[in-house]
């Protein structure tokens, strides 16, 4: 444990005051940081915040106006001898990028990310030296305010950050999900679904079934997962009790025998860089619904596992007779539309005539085969 400097430890509780930026450090447990293997290295944290939180806009604002010290950063005293920023990590990241030019090069080499830091007028540089903070005794004391601000307030987090924040709060053991939902102004069922999905994701990470860092997509759409896990097809495929989401969420909800299928589902939703697989889910609606229907069909699963697209796999979920009826009705509708517009054919384009001839031959083939089967069925019935 590092010795805490007397000046830092003297930062008053529950009073807004100004402190040197050197006293501040990032919160490695910040819900905005995607993944369970979070880093305490500043360059990794800044890189994540830059990729997901549009730091470039804040950098431009500071370049144009200096740091506007309107809202204090919420901090707690840490064993490291610094003040951990519980609320305001994005602002701290922007300040560090202006104050520490070498960190830009570290991020470029270690994170393969080029951050363009705009010029800062000399007159504004002093605004980055000392900032306002509000010290709380512990993380628990700040949760209600941070949760409301970022879950239903003006500065909303994305779904993963919301879910991780709620899960960490719930795991602290001091607050029920009902109380958390009430304090942050959200629906209890939504918070429960989010926390349950966090437990599934963490189980995949800790067992090695799947890693968020291995996803084959720039952004992590956590809402895809908790939406999927509320559907009965996914629950059944993963061996989850149909009523699992109605109870208080518990760690490791997926049976051990189903971890391989859990990986399949997560790779289909998010892709895998290590396996060079792209996600088959492109949008939450309707792809999550369609993938769920595929999970219920043995034939459709074979198509997907063989590398087929979601469209190809989903087409296999419909019986052949249903697909035939649908195709015939669509074809009849399109032919009637063509018949209603025959005045548009001036007799000069032979290629269109050839197309019509091909349609006629195909229609006769379909009709002939169906007619033979119809007669055979009648004879068998007799």
C-alpha positions, 0 to 999 in steps of 0.5 A: 500500500502506498503512503497517501500524501497528507495534502491529498488525504486532506481533501474535504469530504462532501465539499466541492474544492479545487485540486491539482490534476496530478492528484487524479487517477482513472477508475479502472472499474469504470462501466464505460470500459468494455470487457472484464479484463480492465486495465489500469494503464492510462493509455489503454483507458484513454484509448477505450474512451476515445473509441467509444465516447467521442472524446474528439468532440470534448477535445475540440471544445477544450481547444476552443474554450479551455476547460470549463470547470462547471461540474466537479469530478466525483472522486474517492481517496484510493490506496494508491495515494491519489483521488480516483475519479468515479465520475468524469473519466472522459474529462480527465482523459481529455485533460491528460491528452492536452497535458501529456503529449507523450501519452499520445505516442504511447497510445499510437504504439501500444493501442494502434490508435491515432488521436488527433489532439487539436492545438490549445492556445497558451491562454487556456493551458492554465485551465487544465492545471487545477479542477473542481472535485467533490470527494465521497467516502466510497463508491457506494455513496456516489452510485445513486447520482452517477446511475441516474445521470448516466442511465436516465439522465442527460448523459446516458451511457450505452447499454453495456455500461448501464448493465455493468454499473447496475451489476457491480452495485447489486454485487456490493450486497447493500442494495436490491435490484428493486432499490437500484431500479428506483434510485436510477429511475429505471424499470425493475425488469429492465435492470434485472434482464441487464444484470442477468445478461452480464452474468452470462457474459462474465461466465463466457469470459471466465470459462474461456468460451468467449471474450468481448475483446475477440468480437469481430465488430468495432462497437459492442452492442450489449443490447443484442445479448440481453434482448436475445436472452429474454426470448424462449428460443435462446433460453432453451438452446442454452439450457436456461430454465424458461423462468430463469430471468424471473428470479434474482440473477445468479452467477454462471447461469448456463449449464457447463454442458452448454458452454460450447453452445453459448460460444456459438450464440455469442459468435453468431451475435458478435463474430470472432476475430480469432476464428475470422468469423463475422457476426450473422446479426447485423441489426437487433430487429429483426435479426435477433428474432430470426436467429432465435427461430434458426436455433429451433431448427436442426436443418437451419442450424446445419446451414449456419454451422456450415458457414451459411448466412442468416438469410440462408439458415432462416429460409430453412426454418420454413417447411417446403410446402409453406415456401412453395405456397408463398412463392407461387402466390408471389409469382402470381401477383407479379405476373398479374402486375406484368399483365396489367402493364403490357401496354408498356411493351412496344414489340421492339425489345426481343430480350423481354420476349425471351424473358416472357418465354422463359417464364412461360416454360418454367410455369408450364414445368411447375404446373405439369409436375404439380398436376401429375402429383395431384393425379397420383394422390387422387389415384392412391386415395381411390 
